[in-house]
């Protein structure tokens, strides 16, 4: 005679499935980083490596916020030179990917 699974068994299965899904999401989010590793071997100077890391960070943050990366980079290059972010760092908040204005102009 076959016994039916207990309700606790269903909960355990759901938890395992959720953990597996989180693992896949984590792997997919670091895949571009791993693939780009070989390209970073050509950053000959610390300043070059720092610049590469800054651009990579901007691109990944834009992706995480659901923006079109190309549009967002164009947006930054268009509006950032006109801001006085060194004397007024709060103006950078308007250029961040989560800013409402950026979201409306650069959303996928």
C-alpha positions as CSV (number, residue, x, y, z in Angstrom):
1,X,0.0,0.0,0.0
2,X,1.4,3.4,-1.0
3,X,1.4,6.3,1.5
4,X,0.6,9.8,0.5
5,X,3.3,12.4,1.2
6,X,3.0,14.5,4.3
7,X,2.4,18.3,4.0
8,X,5.9,18.8,5.5
9,X,7.4,16.9,2.6
10,X,5.8,19.4,0.2
11,X,7.3,22.3,2.1
12,X,10.7,20.7,2.1
13,X,10.5,20.2,-1.7
14,X,9.5,23.8,-2.2
15,X,12.4,25.0,-0.1
16,X,14.8,22.9,-2.1
17,X,13.4,24.1,-5.4
18,X,13.7,27.7,-4.2
19,X,17.4,27.2,-3.2
20,X,18.1,25.7,-6.6
21,X,16.5,28.6,-8.3
22,X,18.6,31.1,-6.3
23,X,21.8,29.2,-7.2
24,X,21.0,29.4,-10.9
25,X,20.2,33.1,-10.6
26,X,23.5,33.7,-8.8
27,X,25.4,31.8,-11.4
28,X,23.8,33.7,-14.3
29,X,24.6,37.0,-12.6
30,X,28.3,36.3,-12.3
31,X,28.7,34.7,-15.8
32,X,29.6,38.0,-17.6
33,X,32.2,38.7,-14.9
34,X,33.8,35.3,-15.4
35,X,33.8,35.6,-19.2
36,X,35.4,39.1,-19.0
37,X,38.2,37.9,-16.7
38,X,40.4,37.0,-19.7
39,X,39.9,40.5,-21.2
40,X,41.1,42.1,-18.0
41,X,44.5,40.6,-18.4
42,X,45.2,43.4,-20.8
43,X,44.7,46.1,-18.3
44,X,48.4,46.9,-18.0
45,X,48.2,49.6,-15.3
46,X,46.2,49.9,-12.0
47,X,44.4,52.9,-13.5
48,X,43.4,50.9,-16.5
49,X,42.1,48.1,-14.2
50,X,40.3,50.6,-12.1
51,X,38.6,52.2,-15.1
52,X,37.5,48.8,-16.4
53,X,36.0,47.9,-13.0
54,X,34.2,51.3,-12.9
55,X,32.7,50.7,-16.4
56,X,31.8,47.1,-15.6
57,X,30.1,48.3,-12.4
58,X,28.0,50.9,-14.2
59,X,26.9,48.4,-16.9
60,X,25.9,45.7,-14.4
61,X,24.1,48.2,-12.2
62,X,22.1,49.4,-15.2
63,X,21.2,45.8,-16.1
64,X,20.1,45.1,-12.5
65,X,17.8,48.1,-12.7
66,X,16.3,47.0,-16.0
67,X,17.8,49.7,-18.1
68,X,18.9,49.6,-21.7
69,X,22.7,49.7,-21.1
70,X,23.5,51.6,-24.4
71,X,20.8,54.2,-23.7
72,X,22.0,54.6,-20.1
73,X,25.7,55.1,-21.1
74,X,24.6,57.7,-23.7
75,X,22.5,59.4,-21.0
76,X,25.5,59.5,-18.7
77,X,27.8,60.9,-21.3
78,X,25.2,63.5,-22.3
79,X,24.3,64.8,-18.8
80,X,27.2,64.0,-16.5
81,X,29.7,66.6,-18.0
82,X,27.2,69.3,-17.2
83,X,27.0,68.5,-13.5
84,X,29.2,69.8,-10.8
85,X,29.4,66.5,-8.9
86,X,32.8,67.3,-7.3
87,X,31.4,70.2,-5.3
88,X,27.8,68.9,-5.1
89,X,27.8,65.1,-4.9
90,X,24.1,65.0,-4.3
91,X,23.6,65.8,-8.0
92,X,25.0,62.3,-8.8
93,X,21.8,60.9,-7.3
94,X,19.9,62.2,-10.3
95,X,22.1,60.2,-12.6
96,X,21.9,56.9,-10.8
97,X,20.0,54.0,-12.5
98,X,17.2,54.0,-9.9
99,X,16.4,57.7,-10.4
100,X,12.9,58.2,-11.7
101,X,14.1,60.4,-14.6
102,X,16.7,57.8,-15.7
103,X,14.1,55.1,-15.4
104,X,11.7,56.8,-17.7
105,X,14.3,57.7,-20.3
106,X,16.4,54.5,-20.3
107,X,14.0,51.7,-19.5
108,X,14.1,48.6,-21.8
